[in-house]
Amino acid sequence: MTSDAPLDDTAPRHDTAPRHDTARLRARWHATAIAAGAGAGRDPGPYADRLLTAWAEPQRRYHTTAHLADVLARIDVLADHADDPAAVELAAWFHDAVYRPDRSENEERSAALAERALPELGVDASRTAEVARLVRLTVTHDPAPGDTNGEVLCDADLAVLAGEPDAYAAYVAAVRAEYGFVPDDAFRAGRAAVLRQLLDLPRLFRTPYGTAYWEAPARANLTAELAGLTAPGGHASDS
């Protein structure tokens, strides 16, 4: 099980998980893997180590182990809505396992990684396929009606948009740092397009909890960031 080689980037990291959280994440992976049917294959432990190494690659600023931990925590809040919480949790582990900010096929490569790793662990074919489907769904964050697993994963992944102002500003800064190789004007234009696309969606969140608690603050954050980006003299870090 391997991911893409990291970029040669030694700039300061943003939004990294505390060291003690690594042990907690490793224990959670083991419990999730066993719940998903692992055990007939290989020991889940080395897979946790490889995934956590991937999530800690030096090119990452937002898509770090801290993001993984946050998504898993939000899945805990939403888990009762999912048909297969174990599959959703596995998908969270894999959804950004391959991440290069200069590439567009990260989700596909992450899904392919799950398709290779999970059968080795003894996870059955149907659940492996569901995990891979969910990982690919994070390209659009647009689950079909009734796709409760997809709704939980997508809502958990997007919940960062509903953060308090300081947390949202830290998220914006981390995203900008990941794309530090992009000139400011180009980044502002691209980021503004993404924000408009999100704001044009009829609903950002699909679970009842997400709709009730995250929709309004997320839209307020997105609107404020977009205003900062498009104002005369605005900058990507304005929020």
Buried (B, 14 or more C-beta within 10 A) or exposed (E): BEBBEBBEBEEEBBBBBEEEBBEEBBEBBBEBBBEBBBEEBEEBEEBBBBBBEBBBBEBBBBBBBBBBBBBBEBBEBBBEBBEBBBBBBBBBBBBBBBBBBEEEEBBBBBBBBBBEBBEEBBBBEEBBBBBBBBBBBBBEBEBEEEBBBBBBBBBBBBBBBBBEEEBBBBBBBBBBBBBEEBEEEEBBEBBBEEBEEBEEEEEBBBBEBBBEBBBEBBBBBBEBBBEBBBEEEBEBBBB
